[in-house]
Structures are given as C-alpha cells and as structure tokens.
C-alpha cells in the first residue's frame, strides 16, 4: 500500500489542480462545497463530472444526465475489463469491485504497468491521494468561486477547457481520423445550435445525438485493424 500512496501522490496533486477548476463549474451549477466533494468522491471522472455539472446548470432532465455521464465514462468499462484480466484468480469479488470503483486513466495506467498480478492494496494506496486531491479540489473550487471576483472565476473556468485541449490535441496529431472526428464534432455542434427543430432540443440531447452518431460512423468507416491494435498494445508495453 505504501508504494501505491507514493505513486498516487503526483496523481493526486494533478487532480487537485484540475478539480479546482471543475469546482468553479460546479459552483455555477449551484452545488454546495459538500455536494461538490461528494460528487467528486463518488464519480472520479473529469469529463463525466464536467458534462454532469454543465447539464445541471442547464436544468437538464435526470435521463439526459444519466445518458451523457454514461457515454462520457464508457471508456472505463474497457479499462475495467482489461484490468480484471490482470487479477490473480484468488482475488475475491469484493477487492475487484473496490478497485473498479476508482478506475481512472492515470490510476489504471500505474496499476496495469506493474509486473505480475494486480495488487488491490497497491490500488487502494494510490486511491488515497488521488481521491483526496480530486474531492477536496472540487470543494475548494466551489468555496473560492463564491469568494473570488467574477472576472477571476471566469478566468479559472478557462483552465478546464485547457485540460480538454490537452486530451484532444495529442491523439488528433497522431491520427487523421481522430482529427477529422474532432473537427466534424465542432462543426456539427455549431450547426446543431442553429438548425431548425434541432436547436430547440436541450444541449444534453444534442450532445447525446452527436456523440452516438459521430462515434458510430467513425467506427464503421475507419475500424481499427488487428495489426494496428497489436501495434498500440506493443507501444503501451514498451512505454510501461
């Protein structure tokens, strides 16, 4: 567990910075510091929470909130499946569920990179600074959002967009397909906001439609070949 805490400290520090900006968004959605803390503790996912808080601010329905959050966090299903294959057969169901509770990109990366079977207690150790940084950062962002001047709050809100750019740009530079999907999604989102009838739909519904349609078309037109998949896996192994 000590090794997990050690490896989780830099992750927790990074989470704190991003979560602080996320707290500004939560504050704009009307959440209290305690509610923001609880939301981040139970849903450690930047994209999912950002989408959820944005929909809350737009008075979206519970169904829209559930669907968008599911779509935004769907990649964690794949990570959990991959991680489950690395557990020892003797690992009990409770440990598997608890580790699956906080599967994030970074926590998945450090767990899967370790040789041998996944040690649940290593993951538990990494969870301590990661969850703490994420939850406290969100709550503090809400508190400071209520204290700081409006211009400062607006400036801090931009930091979260920078995080999304950091997520989008690297894969877009490596793949023309990803770059094309990003450009199409931007243009389609703009078109949807002014198109007859569609513009009358809520932002959450428009997001669901765009996400499902663009990702489905991309998967049909540009499927990942077995050779490309093996190459990506070999690259991940080398990096580890």
TIDRENBA-416880 format. One record per residue: residue in three letters; x, y, z of N, C-alpha, C in turn. Coordinates in Angstrom, 1 decimal, always signed. Last residue first. Example, Ala and Ser with C-alpha at 12.3 -4.5 7.8 and 13.67 -1.06 7.14 Angstrom:
# TIDRENBA-416880
R; SER; +12.8; -2.2; +7.1; +13.7; -1.1; +7.1; +12.9; +0.0; +7.9
R; ALA; +13.2; -5.7; +7.8; +12.3; -4.5; +7.8; +13.2; -3.3; +7.8
This chain:
# TIDRENBA-416880
R; UNK; +5.5; +1.3; -20.8; +5.4; +0.8; -19.4; +6.8; +0.4; -18.9
R; UNK; +6.2; +1.5; -23.4; +6.2; +2.7; -22.6; +6.2; +2.4; -21.1
R; UNK; +5.9; -1.1; -24.3; +7.2; -0.5; -24.3; +7.3; +0.7; -23.4
R; UNK; +3.1; -1.4; -24.0; +4.0; -2.2; -23.2; +5.4; -1.6; -23.1
R; UNK; +2.2; +0.5; -25.8; +1.9; +0.7; -24.4; +2.8; -0.2; -23.5
R; UNK; +3.2; -0.7; -28.2; +3.6; +0.6; -27.8; +3.4; +0.9; -26.3
R; UNK; +1.7; -3.1; -28.2; +3.1; -3.2; -28.1; +3.7; -1.8; -27.6
R; UNK; -0.8; -1.9; -28.6; -0.6; -2.7; -27.3; +0.9; -2.8; -27.1
R; UNK; -0.5; -0.8; -31.1; -0.8; +0.1; -30.0; -0.5; -0.6; -28.7
R; UNK; -0.1; -3.1; -32.6; +1.0; -2.1; -32.6; +0.7; -1.2; -31.4
R; UNK; -2.5; -4.4; -32.3; -1.3; -5.1; -31.7; -0.2; -4.0; -31.6
R; UNK; -4.1; -2.6; -33.7; -4.4; -2.8; -32.3; -3.2; -3.5; -31.6
R; UNK; -3.1; -2.8; -36.3; -3.0; -1.5; -35.6; -3.2; -1.7; -34.1
R; UNK; -3.8; -5.5; -36.8; -2.4; -5.1; -36.8; -2.2; -3.8; -36.0
R; UNK; -6.6; -5.4; -36.7; -5.9; -6.2; -35.7; -4.4; -5.8; -35.6
R; UNK; -7.8; -2.0; -37.3; -7.4; -3.3; -37.7; -6.6; -4.1; -36.6
R; UNK; -10.5; -0.1; -36.5; -9.1; -0.4; -36.1; -8.8; -1.8; -36.5
R; UNK; -12.6; +1.3; -39.0; -12.4; +0.4; -37.9; -10.9; +0.2; -37.7
R; UNK; -13.9; +3.7; -40.3; -12.5; +3.6; -40.0; -12.2; +2.6; -38.9
R; UNK; -16.7; +3.4; -40.6; -15.8; +3.8; -41.8; -14.3; +3.6; -41.5
R; UNK; -17.6; +2.6; -38.1; -18.0; +1.8; -39.3; -17.0; +2.1; -40.5
R; UNK; -16.5; +4.5; -36.4; -16.2; +3.1; -36.1; -16.5; +2.2; -37.4
R; UNK; -17.7; +6.8; -37.4; -16.2; +6.7; -37.4; -15.8; +5.2; -37.2
R; UNK; -20.4; +6.4; -36.9; -19.9; +6.5; -38.2; -18.4; +6.3; -38.3
R; UNK; -20.3; +6.3; -34.0; -20.7; +5.1; -34.8; -20.3; +5.2; -36.2
R; UNK; -19.4; +8.9; -33.4; -18.6; +7.7; -33.0; -19.0; +6.5; -33.8
R; UNK; -21.5; +10.4; -34.5; -20.2; +10.6; -35.0; -19.3; +9.4; -34.6
R; UNK; -23.8; +9.4; -33.0; -23.8; +9.4; -34.5; -22.3; +9.5; -35.0
R; UNK; -23.2; +9.8; -30.3; -23.6; +8.5; -30.8; -23.4; +8.4; -32.3
R; UNK; -22.7; +12.6; -30.2; -21.7; +11.6; -29.7; -22.0; +10.2; -30.3
R; UNK; -25.0; +13.8; -31.1; -23.7; +14.0; -31.8; -22.7; +12.9; -31.4
R; UNK; -26.9; +12.9; -29.2; -27.1; +12.6; -30.6; -25.7; +12.7; -31.4
R; UNK; -25.8; +14.0; -26.8; -26.0; +12.6; -27.0; -26.1; +12.2; -28.4
R; UNK; -25.9; +16.8; -27.4; -24.7; +16.1; -27.2; -24.8; +14.6; -27.3
R; UNK; -28.7; +17.2; -27.6; -27.8; +17.4; -28.8; -26.5; +16.7; -28.6
R; UNK; -29.4; +16.7; -24.9; -29.9; +15.8; -26.0; -29.1; +16.0; -27.3
R; UNK; -28.1; +18.9; -23.7; -27.8; +17.5; -23.3; -28.2; +16.5; -24.4
R; UNK; -29.3; +21.2; -24.7; -27.9; +20.9; -25.0; -27.5; +19.5; -24.7
R; UNK; -32.6; +20.3; -26.0; -31.7; +20.7; -24.9; -30.3; +20.4; -25.3
R; UNK; -33.9; +21.5; -29.1; -33.6; +20.4; -28.2; -32.6; +21.0; -27.1
R; UNK; -34.0; +23.5; -30.9; -34.9; +23.6; -29.8; -34.7; +22.5; -28.8
R; UNK; -32.2; +22.8; -32.9; -31.8; +23.9; -32.0; -32.7; +24.0; -30.8
R; UNK; -33.7; +21.0; -34.3; -32.7; +20.5; -33.5; -32.2; +21.5; -32.5
R; UNK; -35.6; +23.0; -35.6; -36.0; +21.9; -34.7; -34.9; +21.4; -33.8
R; UNK; -32.9; +24.2; -37.7; -34.4; +24.2; -37.3; -34.7; +22.9; -36.5
R; UNK; -29.7; +24.9; -36.2; -30.5; +24.2; -37.2; -32.0; +24.2; -36.7
R; UNK; -28.0; +26.0; -34.4; -28.8; +26.9; -35.2; -29.8; +26.2; -36.1
R; UNK; -26.7; +23.9; -33.1; -27.2; +25.0; -32.3; -28.1; +26.0; -33.0
R; UNK; -25.8; +22.3; -35.1; -27.0; +21.8; -34.3; -27.6; +23.0; -33.5
R; UNK; -23.6; +23.7; -36.0; -24.7; +23.6; -36.9; -26.0; +23.2; -36.1
R; UNK; -21.9; +23.3; -33.8; -22.3; +24.7; -34.2; -23.5; +24.6; -35.1
R; UNK; -21.6; +20.5; -33.9; -22.2; +21.2; -32.7; -22.7; +22.6; -33.0
R; UNK; -20.4; +20.2; -36.4; -21.8; +19.7; -36.2; -22.4; +20.3; -35.0
R; UNK; -17.9; +21.4; -35.8; -18.8; +22.0; -36.9; -20.2; +21.5; -36.7
R; UNK; -16.9; +19.7; -33.8; -17.1; +21.1; -33.6; -18.1; +21.7; -34.5
R; UNK; -17.0; +17.2; -35.1; -17.9; +17.4; -33.9; -18.0; +18.9; -33.6
R; UNK; -15.2; +17.6; -37.2; -16.6; +17.4; -37.5; -17.5; +17.6; -36.3
R; UNK; -12.9; +17.8; -35.6; -13.3; +18.9; -36.5; -14.8; +18.8; -36.8
R; UNK; -12.8; +15.2; -34.5; -12.8; +16.4; -33.6; -13.4; +17.6; -34.4
R; UNK; -12.7; +13.6; -36.7; -13.8; +13.5; -35.8; -13.9; +14.7; -34.9
R; UNK; -10.2; +14.4; -37.8; -11.4; +14.6; -38.5; -12.6; +14.5; -37.7
R; UNK; -8.5; +13.5; -35.7; -8.5; +14.9; -36.0; -9.8; +15.2; -36.8
R; UNK; -9.0; +10.7; -35.9; -9.3; +11.4; -34.7; -9.5; +12.9; -35.0
R; UNK; -7.9; +10.4; -38.5; -9.3; +10.0; -38.2; -9.8; +10.7; -37.0
R; UNK; -5.2; +11.1; -38.3; -6.1; +11.9; -39.1; -7.6; +11.6; -38.8
R; UNK; -3.4; +10.9; -35.3; -4.4; +10.2; -36.2; -5.2; +11.2; -36.9
R; UNK; -1.7; +12.5; -33.9; -1.2; +11.2; -34.3; -2.1; +10.5; -35.3
R; UNK; -3.2; +14.8; -33.3; -1.9; +14.9; -34.1; -1.4; +13.6; -34.6
R; UNK; -5.2; +13.7; -31.8; -5.5; +14.3; -33.0; -4.3; +14.5; -33.9
R; UNK; -3.8; +12.9; -29.4; -4.3; +11.9; -30.3; -4.7; +12.4; -31.7
R; UNK; -3.1; +15.7; -28.5; -2.1; +14.6; -28.8; -2.7; +13.5; -29.7
R; UNK; -5.7; +17.2; -28.3; -4.6; +17.5; -29.3; -3.7; +16.4; -29.6
R; UNK; -7.4; +16.3; -26.2; -7.8; +16.1; -27.6; -6.6; +16.2; -28.6
R; UNK; -6.2; +16.8; -23.8; -6.7; +15.5; -24.0; -6.9; +15.3; -25.5
R; UNK; -5.8; +19.5; -23.9; -4.6; +18.7; -23.7; -5.0; +17.2; -24.0
R; UNK; -8.4; +20.4; -24.1; -7.5; +20.6; -25.3; -6.3; +19.7; -25.2
R; UNK; -9.2; +19.9; -21.5; -9.8; +19.1; -22.6; -8.9; +19.3; -23.9
R; UNK; -7.6; +21.8; -20.2; -7.4; +20.3; -19.9; -8.0; +19.5; -21.0
R; UNK; -8.6; +24.1; -21.1; -7.3; +23.8; -21.4; -7.0; +22.3; -21.2
R; UNK; -11.1; +24.1; -19.9; -11.0; +23.9; -21.4; -9.6; +23.6; -21.8
R; UNK; -10.2; +24.6; -17.3; -10.8; +23.3; -17.7; -10.8; +23.0; -19.2
R; UNK; -9.4; +27.2; -17.5; -8.4; +26.2; -17.2; -9.0; +24.8; -17.6
R; UNK; -11.6; +28.9; -17.6; -10.9; +28.6; -18.8; -9.9; +27.4; -18.7
R; UNK; -12.3; +29.3; -15.0; -13.1; +28.4; -15.7; -12.4; +28.0; -17.0
R; UNK; -10.5; +31.3; -14.2; -10.3; +30.0; -13.8; -11.1; +28.9; -14.5
R; UNK; -11.9; +33.5; -15.4; -10.5; +33.1; -15.8; -10.2; +31.7; -15.5
R; UNK; -14.2; +33.6; -13.9; -14.3; +33.4; -15.3; -13.0; +32.9; -15.9
R; UNK; -13.1; +34.2; -11.4; -13.9; +32.9; -11.6; -13.9; +32.6; -13.1
R; UNK; -12.2; +36.8; -11.9; -11.2; +35.7; -11.6; -11.9; +34.3; -11.8
R; UNK; -14.5; +38.2; -12.4; -13.5; +38.0; -13.5; -12.5; +36.9; -13.2
R; UNK; -15.8; +38.0; -9.9; -16.4; +37.4; -11.1; -15.4; +37.2; -12.2
R; UNK; -13.6; +37.4; -7.2; -14.4; +38.3; -8.1; -14.8; +37.5; -9.3
R; UNK; -14.1; +34.7; -4.8; -13.3; +35.4; -5.8; -14.2; +36.3; -6.6
R; UNK; -16.1; +33.3; -3.4; -15.3; +34.4; -2.7; -14.6; +35.3; -3.7
R; UNK; -17.1; +31.2; -4.7; -18.1; +32.1; -4.0; -17.4; +33.3; -3.4
R; UNK; -14.9; +30.0; -5.6; -15.7; +30.5; -6.6; -16.7; +31.5; -6.0
R; UNK; -13.9; +28.9; -3.2; -13.2; +30.1; -3.8; -14.0; +30.8; -4.9
R; UNK; -15.8; +26.8; -3.0; -15.6; +27.8; -1.9; -15.0; +29.1; -2.5
R; UNK; -15.3; +25.4; -5.3; -16.7; +25.9; -5.1; -16.6; +27.0; -4.1
R; UNK; -12.7; +24.6; -4.9; -13.0; +25.4; -6.1; -14.4; +26.1; -5.9
R; UNK; -13.0; +23.0; -2.7; -12.3; +24.2; -2.6; -12.6; +25.2; -3.7
R; UNK; -14.3; +20.8; -3.9; -15.0; +21.5; -2.8; -14.3; +22.9; -2.7
R; UNK; -12.3; +19.9; -5.7; -13.7; +20.4; -6.2; -14.4; +21.2; -5.2
R; UNK; -10.2; +19.3; -4.0; -10.1; +20.3; -5.0; -11.4; +20.8; -5.5
R; UNK; -11.3; +17.2; -2.6; -11.0; +18.4; -1.9; -10.9; +19.6; -2.9
R; UNK; -11.5; +15.3; -4.7; -12.7; +15.7; -3.9; -12.5; +17.0; -3.2
R; UNK; -8.8; +15.0; -5.7; -10.0; +15.3; -6.6; -11.2; +15.9; -5.8
R; UNK; -7.3; +14.4; -3.4; -7.0; +15.6; -4.2; -8.2; +16.0; -5.1
R; UNK; -8.5; +12.0; -2.6; -8.5; +13.2; -1.7; -8.3; +14.5; -2.5
R; UNK; -8.1; +10.3; -4.7; -9.5; +10.7; -4.4; -9.5; +11.9; -3.5
R; UNK; -5.2; +10.3; -4.6; -6.0; +10.7; -5.8; -7.4; +11.1; -5.5
R; UNK; -4.4; +9.5; -2.1; -4.1; +10.8; -2.5; -4.9; +11.2; -3.7
R; UNK; -5.9; +6.9; -2.1; -5.9; +7.8; -1.0; -5.5; +9.2; -1.5
R; UNK; -5.4; +5.2; -4.4; -6.6; +5.9; -4.3; -6.6; +7.0; -3.2
R; UNK; -3.0; +4.0; -3.8; -3.0; +5.1; -4.8; -4.3; +5.9; -4.8
R; UNK; -3.8; +2.1; -2.0; -2.9; +3.1; -1.6; -2.9; +4.3; -2.5
R; UNK; -5.5; +0.5; -3.6; -6.1; +1.2; -2.5; -5.2; +2.4; -2.0
R; UNK; -3.5; -0.5; -5.4; -4.5; +0.4; -5.9; -5.2; +1.2; -4.8
R; UNK; -2.2; -2.2; -3.5; -1.4; -1.1; -4.2; -2.4; +0.0; -4.8
R; UNK; -4.2; -3.9; -2.9; -3.8; -2.9; -1.9; -2.9; -1.9; -2.5
R; UNK; -4.6; -5.4; -5.2; -5.6; -4.5; -4.8; -5.1; -3.5; -3.8
R; UNK; -2.2; -5.9; -7.6; -2.4; -6.0; -6.2; -3.4; -5.0; -5.7
R; UNK; -2.3; -7.8; -10.5; -2.7; -6.6; -9.9; -2.9; -6.8; -8.4
R; UNK; +0.5; -9.9; -11.2; -0.9; -9.7; -11.0; -1.1; -8.4; -10.3
R; UNK; +3.4; -8.6; -13.1; +2.6; -9.6; -12.3; +1.2; -9.2; -12.2
R; UNK; +4.5; -5.2; -13.0; +4.6; -6.6; -13.4; +3.8; -7.5; -12.5
R; UNK; +2.5; -2.3; -13.6; +3.3; -3.1; -12.7; +3.3; -4.5; -13.2
R; UNK; +0.7; -1.1; -15.4; +2.2; -1.1; -15.7; +3.0; -1.9; -14.8
R; UNK; -1.7; -1.1; -14.2; -1.5; -2.1; -15.3; +0.0; -2.2; -15.7
R; UNK; -1.4; +0.9; -12.4; -1.8; -0.4; -11.9; -1.4; -1.4; -13.0
R; UNK; -1.0; +3.2; -13.8; +0.1; +2.8; -12.9; -0.2; +1.4; -12.4
R; UNK; -3.4; +3.3; -15.5; -2.0; +3.2; -16.1; -1.0; +2.7; -15.1
R; UNK; -5.4; +3.6; -13.6; -5.4; +2.4; -14.5; -4.0; +2.2; -15.0
R; UNK; -4.8; +6.1; -12.8; -4.8; +5.0; -11.8; -4.7; +3.7; -12.5
R; UNK; -5.2; +7.6; -15.2; -3.9; +7.5; -14.5; -3.8; +6.4; -13.6
R; UNK; -7.9; +7.1; -15.9; -6.8; +6.9; -16.8; -5.5; +6.7; -16.1
R; UNK; -9.5; +5.2; -13.1; -9.3; +6.4; -14.0; -8.1; +6.2; -14.9
R; UNK; -11.4; +3.5; -11.1; -10.6; +3.3; -12.3; -10.6; +4.6; -13.1
R; UNK; -12.7; +3.0; -8.6; -11.9; +4.2; -8.9; -10.9; +4.0; -10.0
R; UNK; -14.1; +0.6; -8.5; -14.8; +1.9; -8.0; -14.0; +3.1; -8.5
R; UNK; -12.4; -1.5; -9.0; -13.2; -0.9; -10.1; -13.9; +0.3; -9.8
R; UNK; -11.6; -2.0; -6.4; -10.6; -1.4; -7.3; -11.3; -0.8; -8.5
R; UNK; -14.0; -3.0; -5.4; -13.4; -1.8; -4.8; -12.4; -1.2; -5.7
R; UNK; -14.4; -5.3; -7.0; -15.4; -4.2; -7.0; -14.8; -2.9; -6.5
R; UNK; -12.2; -6.8; -6.3; -12.4; -6.4; -7.7; -13.3; -5.3; -7.8
R; UNK; -12.7; -7.3; -3.6; -11.5; -6.5; -4.0; -11.6; -6.0; -5.4
R; UNK; -15.0; -8.8; -3.8; -15.0; -7.5; -3.1; -13.9; -6.7; -3.5
R; UNK; -14.2; -11.2; -5.1; -15.1; -10.2; -5.8; -15.1; -8.9; -5.1
R; UNK; -10.7; -12.0; -4.5; -12.1; -12.1; -4.3; -12.9; -11.0; -5.0
R; UNK; -8.1; -13.6; -6.2; -8.6; -12.3; -5.8; -10.2; -12.4; -5.7
R; UNK; -7.2; -15.9; -7.4; -7.6; -16.0; -6.0; -8.2; -14.7; -5.5
R; UNK; -6.4; -15.2; -9.9; -7.7; -15.9; -9.8; -8.1; -16.0; -8.4
R; UNK; -5.2; -11.8; -9.9; -4.9; -13.2; -9.6; -6.3; -14.0; -9.5
R; UNK; -5.9; -9.6; -12.6; -6.1; -10.0; -11.2; -5.7; -11.5; -11.0
R; UNK; -6.0; -9.0; -15.2; -4.7; -9.0; -14.5; -4.7; -9.4; -13.1
R; UNK; -8.5; -8.8; -16.1; -7.7; -9.9; -16.6; -6.4; -10.0; -15.9
R; UNK; -9.4; -6.4; -15.1; -9.9; -7.6; -14.5; -9.1; -8.9; -14.9
R; UNK; -8.3; -4.5; -16.8; -7.7; -4.7; -15.5; -8.1; -6.0; -14.8
R; UNK; -10.0; -4.8; -19.0; -8.6; -5.1; -19.2; -7.9; -5.3; -17.8
R; UNK; -12.4; -3.9; -17.8; -12.3; -5.3; -18.4; -10.9; -5.7; -18.5
R; UNK; -11.7; -1.3; -17.1; -12.0; -2.3; -16.0; -12.0; -3.7; -16.5
R; UNK; -11.4; -0.2; -19.6; -10.3; -0.3; -18.7; -10.5; -1.3; -17.6
R; UNK; -14.0; -0.4; -20.6; -13.0; -1.1; -21.3; -11.7; -1.3; -20.3
R; UNK; -15.3; +1.2; -18.8; -15.8; -0.1; -18.9; -14.7; -1.0; -19.5
R; UNK; -14.2; +3.7; -19.3; -13.8; +3.0; -18.0; -14.3; +1.5; -18.0
R; UNK; -15.5; +4.7; -21.5; -14.1; +4.1; -21.7; -13.7; +3.3; -20.4
R; UNK; -17.8; +5.8; -20.6; -17.9; +4.5; -21.1; -16.5; +3.8; -21.3
R; UNK; -18.2; +8.4; -19.6; -17.4; +7.5; -18.8; -17.3; +6.1; -19.3
R; UNK; -19.8; +9.6; -21.5; -18.6; +10.2; -21.2; -17.6; +9.3; -20.4
R; UNK; -22.1; +7.9; -21.3; -21.3; +8.0; -22.5; -19.9; +8.5; -22.3
R; UNK; -23.0; +8.4; -18.7; -22.6; +7.0; -19.1; -21.7; +7.1; -20.3
R; UNK; -23.5; +11.1; -18.9; -22.5; +10.7; -17.9; -22.0; +9.3; -18.3
R; UNK; -25.6; +11.0; -20.7; -24.4; +11.7; -21.0; -23.3; +11.3; -20.1
R; UNK; -27.6; +9.5; -19.2; -27.1; +9.1; -20.5; -25.7; +9.7; -20.9
R; UNK; -28.0; +11.1; -16.9; -27.6; +9.7; -16.8; -26.9; +9.2; -18.1
R; UNK; -28.9; +13.5; -18.0; -27.7; +13.5; -17.1; -27.2; +12.1; -17.1
R; UNK; -31.2; +12.7; -19.3; -30.1; +13.3; -20.0; -28.8; +13.2; -19.2
R; UNK; -32.7; +11.9; -17.0; -32.4; +10.9; -18.1; -31.2; +11.4; -18.9
R; UNK; -33.0; +14.2; -15.6; -32.2; +13.1; -15.0; -31.8; +12.1; -16.0
R; UNK; -32.8; +17.1; -17.8; -33.5; +16.1; -17.1; -32.5; +15.0; -16.5
R; UNK; -31.1; +20.3; -17.1; -31.4; +19.1; -17.9; -32.2; +18.1; -17.1
R; UNK; -30.4; +22.9; -16.4; -31.7; +22.3; -15.9; -32.1; +21.1; -16.8
R; UNK; -27.9; +23.7; -16.9; -28.8; +23.9; -18.0; -30.2; +23.3; -17.6
R; UNK; -26.5; +22.8; -14.7; -26.6; +24.3; -14.9; -27.7; +24.6; -15.9
R; UNK; -26.5; +20.1; -15.3; -27.3; +20.6; -14.1; -27.5; +22.1; -14.2
R; UNK; -24.8; +20.1; -17.5; -26.3; +19.8; -17.7; -27.1; +20.2; -16.5
R; UNK; -22.5; +20.7; -16.2; -22.9; +21.6; -17.2; -24.4; +21.3; -17.5
R; UNK; -22.2; +18.5; -14.5; -22.4; +19.9; -13.9; -22.9; +20.8; -14.9
R; UNK; -21.8; +16.5; -16.4; -22.9; +16.4; -15.5; -23.2; +17.8; -14.9
R; UNK; -19.5; +17.2; -17.8; -20.7; +17.1; -18.5; -21.9; +17.2; -17.6
R; UNK; -17.8; +17.1; -15.6; -17.9; +18.4; -16.3; -19.2; +18.4; -17.1
R; UNK; -18.0; +14.4; -14.9; -18.4; +15.4; -14.0; -18.7; +16.7; -14.7
R; UNK; -16.9; +13.2; -17.3; -18.2; +12.9; -16.8; -18.8; +13.9; -15.9
R; UNK; -14.3; +14.3; -17.3; -15.2; +14.6; -18.4; -16.7; +14.3; -18.0
R; UNK; -13.2; +13.4; -14.8; -13.3; +14.8; -15.1; -14.3; +15.1; -16.2
R; UNK; -14.2; +11.4; -12.3; -14.1; +11.4; -13.7; -14.3; +12.8; -14.2
R; UNK; -15.1; +9.9; -9.8; -13.8; +10.5; -10.1; -13.6; +10.5; -11.6
R; UNK; -17.7; +10.0; -8.1; -17.5; +10.0; -9.5; -16.2; +10.6; -10.0
R; UNK; -17.6; +10.3; -5.4; -18.3; +9.1; -5.9; -18.2; +9.0; -7.4
R; UNK; -16.1; +12.6; -5.0; -15.6; +11.3; -4.4; -16.3; +10.1; -5.0
R; UNK; -17.5; +14.4; -6.5; -16.2; +14.0; -7.0; -15.7; +12.8; -6.3
R; UNK; -19.9; +14.6; -4.9; -19.9; +14.2; -6.3; -18.6; +13.7; -6.9
R; UNK; -18.8; +15.4; -2.4; -19.5; +14.1; -2.5; -19.5; +13.6; -4.0
R; UNK; -17.9; +18.0; -3.1; -17.0; +17.0; -2.5; -17.6; +15.6; -2.8
R; UNK; -20.3; +19.2; -3.9; -19.2; +19.0; -4.9; -18.2; +18.0; -4.4
R; UNK; -21.7; +19.1; -1.5; -22.2; +18.4; -2.6; -21.1; +18.2; -3.7
R; UNK; -20.0; +20.8; +0.0; -20.2; +19.4; +0.4; -20.7; +18.6; -0.7
R; UNK; -20.2; +23.3; -1.4; -18.9; +22.6; -1.3; -19.1; +21.1; -0.9
R; UNK; -23.2; +23.1; -3.5; -22.5; +23.5; -2.3; -21.2; +22.8; -2.2
R; UNK; -24.1; +24.0; -6.8; -23.7; +23.0; -5.8; -23.0; +23.6; -4.7
R; UNK; -24.7; +25.6; -9.0; -25.5; +25.7; -7.8; -25.2; +24.7; -6.7
R; UNK; -23.2; +25.7; -11.3; -24.4; +24.8; -11.3; -25.2; +24.8; -10.0
R; UNK; -21.1; +27.2; -10.5; -22.1; +27.8; -11.4; -23.3; +27.0; -11.5
R; UNK; -19.9; +25.2; -9.0; -20.4; +26.4; -8.3; -21.4; +27.0; -9.1
R; UNK; -19.0; +23.5; -11.0; -20.0; +23.0; -10.0; -20.6; +24.2; -9.3
R; UNK; -17.1; +25.2; -12.1; -18.2; +24.8; -12.9; -19.3; +24.3; -12.0
R; UNK; -15.3; +25.3; -10.0; -15.9; +26.6; -10.5; -17.2; +26.3; -11.3
R; UNK; -14.5; +22.7; -9.8; -15.3; +23.2; -8.7; -16.0; +24.6; -9.1
R; UNK; -12.8; +22.5; -11.9; -14.1; +21.8; -12.0; -15.1; +22.4; -11.0
R; UNK; -10.6; +23.8; -10.8; -11.3; +24.4; -12.0; -12.7; +23.8; -12.1
R; UNK; -10.0; +21.8; -8.9; -10.3; +23.2; -8.5; -11.1; +24.0; -9.6
R; UNK; -9.4; +19.6; -10.5; -10.7; +19.6; -9.8; -11.0; +21.0; -9.2
R; UNK; -6.9; +20.3; -11.4; -8.0; +20.2; -12.4; -9.3; +20.3; -11.7
R; UNK; -5.5; +20.3; -9.0; -5.5; +21.5; -9.8; -6.6; +21.5; -10.8
R; UNK; -5.9; +17.7; -8.0; -6.3; +18.8; -7.2; -6.5; +20.1; -8.1
R; UNK; -4.7; +16.0; -9.9; -6.2; +16.0; -9.8; -6.7; +17.3; -9.0
R; UNK; -2.0; +16.5; -9.3; -2.6; +17.0; -10.6; -4.1; +17.0; -10.6
R; UNK; -1.9; +15.4; -6.8; -1.6; +16.8; -7.0; -2.2; +17.3; -8.3
R; UNK; -2.6; +12.7; -7.4; -3.5; +13.5; -6.5; -3.2; +15.0; -6.7
R; UNK; -0.3; +12.0; -8.8; -1.6; +12.0; -9.5; -2.6; +12.8; -8.7
R; UNK; +1.7; +12.2; -6.9; +1.7; +13.2; -8.0; +0.4; +13.2; -8.8
R; UNK; +0.6; +10.1; -5.1; +0.8; +11.5; -4.7; +0.9; +12.5; -5.9
R; UNK; +0.7; +7.5; -6.1; -0.5; +8.2; -6.2; -0.4; +9.7; -5.8
R; UNK; +3.1; +6.4; -5.4; +2.8; +6.7; -6.8; +1.6; +7.5; -7.1
R; UNK; +2.7; +6.3; -2.6; +3.9; +7.1; -3.2; +3.6; +7.4; -4.7
R; UNK; +0.5; +4.6; -2.4; +0.4; +6.0; -1.9; +1.5; +6.9; -2.5
R; UNK; +1.7; +2.3; -3.4; +0.6; +2.9; -4.1; +0.4; +4.4; -3.7
R; UNK; +3.7; +1.8; -1.5; +4.1; +2.1; -2.9; +2.9; +2.7; -3.7
R; UNK; +2.0; +1.2; +0.7; +2.9; +2.4; +0.7; +3.4; +2.8; -0.7
R; UNK; +0.8; -1.2; +0.0; +0.0; +0.0; +0.0; +0.9; +1.3; +0.0
